[in-house]
Amino acid sequence: MSKRKRPDSNAPSDSLTDHERLIYDVIRSNKQDMGIWTRDMKRELKVNLPDNIVTKSIKSLQNKSLIKEVVNIHNKGKKHLMAVEFEPSKDISGGAWYSEGSLDTEFIKVVKSQCLKQIIKLKVATLEGISDSIKRSGAFKVDLTKQQIEEIVRAVVLDNQIMEVKSNGSGEFTNIPVGKVCYKNVSKGGGGGEPKTGSSASVPCGVCPQINFCTPDGVISPKTCVYYTKWLDF
C-alpha cells in the first residue's frame, strides 16, 4: 500500500500549462508508489511531445513541488518520476535503510547501537520489548516498525554482540513465556537460556534483511558483504 499525504488545497490544476497537465496526469495516475520511468511516460502520453518540451515540463513540475525523482536501487541511472503524495515502494527505493538509492550505513549504525543499548538495559529482551523501549526513549524522530527492529537485531546477532535465545521461564526469563525468542548481551553469558542454532543461523545469508536485494553484481553483493566474508574466514 502506498502512503498518501493529505492533498494540497492549492493543488495544481489552474497553475499548469497544457503540456505540464498532460505529463502530470500520466505520472500521477500510473504506478503510484512505483513511479514511472521517463521513457515509459513518453509512451503513455496521448500526444507526441518534443523532448525539450517534456524536459522543460518535468523541471517545472518539480519546481512546483508536484513531482519528484526517485532513484531505482536496481538501476541508479533509471530514475523514476512520482507524484509527491506517494512514498516510493521499497521494491525500487530499498526501504527504510536506503537514502537516495544508497544504503544509509550511518543510520543503520545508530539504530544498531540503540538496539544494543536497550538490550543491555533490559538484560533479556523480546523484539516487542526492544521496540517499545526504543519508542519510549525518543531516540528517533521517526517510528521504526517491528520488522525494521528485527532486521537490525539480526544484524547485531551477526556482529556477535548479542545472542538469540529461547526463554525457559525461570530466572531472568521469569516474565517471558517459555519458548519465546529473546535476546541478551553476549558478554553476560549463561543465564539459563537456550541458544537457537541451525544452519540458517550460522550462514549470514539466512538472516540477512537485505537478501532480496542481493545479486552477484548489485548494490548488495556477496563480493562486498562484510558478514559473508567473516563467515567464510571463520
Disulfide bonds with the S-S distance in Angstrom:
none
